Amino acid sequence: MEKVTYLNFKKLEVCGATKQEALDKAPFKVLYDATQAYRNWKEKQDTITEGNLRDFMQEYLQKKTKNAPGVGCSITVESAVADTRERPYKITDVKNEKGKRKYSTIYIVKDRDTNEIIAKCDETKAKAKDIVKELYKSGFKGRVICNYTKEVTEGEPVAFYADYAPSKSTKQGVYTVFGIEA
């Protein structure tokens, strides 16, 4: 069999939390899994060089995809182990050591179309209306909405922290993808 060189041939390593996530990073559509064929080929080899590995990949592509552009294959180097934990988080409560919490009403003026905060007022509703009137006098032409919110003025404003905590056996998978770029 004569050796053919492919100009668009590409081989790269991709990683992901799942096999599908990793294969989606490939620059072509991965249709075939060449892992078992690669293992069988590897057993028959005395030494594996970059050149004969490339030849194996090109022969496999010819056999499976007929060298169709935009199509490729994958070899599993290390399988991904998915996070199977039911509650993959860790919550840490913050103890309030600053005394009893005291709240104050805050008026938040937002643009109704973009939901962008334009102004805050911690005094009265009338003062919030005055802010909006000045806003329109200064050239604002949009629509606004004023919301009531409560903010902590005394005491600890933080209730808790949360962190992502996957299961200990979770690991990223490593896959070698190869194919003909479109």
N, C-alpha and C positions, 0 to 999 in steps of 0.2 A: 504494500500500500504506500503510495507516495505521500510525502509530508506536504501539507498545505498550510500556509500562514494566513491568519485572519487579521485584517487591519482593525476591525471593530471589536475584537475579542477583549473582554475585560474580566479580571478576577479580583475580588476584594473580600475583606472580612467585615461582617456586620454583627452588631450585638443588639439584644433586646430582652425585655422581661418575659416575652413569649416568642415562640418561633415566628408567628405571623407578624408581630411587631418588627422583628429583625428583618424578615424578608421584604417587608414593605419599604425598607430603606434602600433596597437594591435599585440600580438605574434601569432595570428591565423586569419583566414579569417572570417570576420564578414558577415554573410549571412542574419540574421533576425533582425528586429527592435522590441524589446520587450517593448517599452515604453507604449503603450496602455494597454497591458496585465498587466504590472507592476502597472499602475494607478488603474485599476479595482481591482487588488489583494490588493493594499494598502488601498482602500476604505473599504474593508471587514475586515481589521485587526484592533484590538483594540490597540495593542502595536506591534511595529516592532523591532525585535531583529536581531542581526547579524546572528543568527542560522536560524530563519525562513525565512530571506531574502535569505540566501544560499540555503535553501530547495526549495524556489520558483524558483530560478535560475536553480537549478539542474533538477527540474521537467520540466521547460520550455525547457531546452536543450534536455531532454529525448523525449519530445513531438515533437519538431521541427527538431532536428538533429539526433535523435537516438544515441546520444553520440558519434558521429563520431569524431575521433581525427583531430585536426587542424581546427575545425569549431567553431564559436561562435555567440553570439548575443549582441545587444547593447541596452542600456537604455539612453535616452536623459535626462540629468540632467538640462542643460542650453543650449539652442540652440545658435549656432554661428550666428552672424550678419556680413555678408560680407561687404567689403569695396565697396561701389557703386559710389564713387566719380569719376568723369570723369578725373579730374586732381589731383591725390593724392600726390601732392608735393607742396613745398613752396620754391620759389627762392628769395634769398636776394642778390641784387647787392652790390658790394664793390666799394665805391667811391674812386677815385684815388686822394689822397691828397699829393702824393709825387712828383708831377710835371709830365711833359710829359713823356710817356714811350719811352725808347730807347731800340732797339733790336740789338743783335749781332748774327752773323751766327755761329752755333756750328756744328762741324762734329762729328757724332756719329758712331763709329766702332762697328758693331754687328757680332756675329757668325750667319751665314745664316741658320744653321741647328737648333739651339736651340733658336735663337732670343735673346740671352743674350748679354747685353752691355759689351764690352771688354774695350773700351777706349773712351774718349771724348777729343776733341781738339777745342779750340776757336781761333786758329791763322789762318793758311791758309790750302788750300787743299794739298799743297806740304808737310806741316808738318804732316798732317794726313796720307799721304802716307809713310812718314818716320817712323811713329809709327807702321804702319802695317808691314813694312820691318823688324823693330826690333822685332816685335812679332814673325814673321816667323823664324828669326835668333835664337830666344830664345827657339825654339822647338815646337811652335804651328803648328798643321797640318790640321786644319779645313779650312772652307771657310768663308770669311768675306764679309760684305757689309758696305759701308759708306753712311750714310744719312745726308742730310742737314736739320737742324732745326733752328728755331729762338728762342732765349731765351731773356727774359726781363732783361736788365742790370741796368736800372734806371727806377724808377717809381714803381707803385704797380703791382706785378706779378699776383695777384688774381683778376679774373673777377667777380665771383659770388660764392655763396654757395647755395646748394640745400638740403632740408630735406624732408623725407617722411612724409606726413600729411594725414592720413586716415580720413574718415568721423567720426564725433563725436559719432555716434551710433554704430560704429564697436566694436565688442567684440569677444573674444575667446569663443568657445563652450566647454562644459564639458560633457563627455559621460562616462558611466560606461559600460565596456565591460566584458563579461564573456564567458567562453568556455572551451573546452578540448584541452590542448596543445598536439601537435603531438609528 
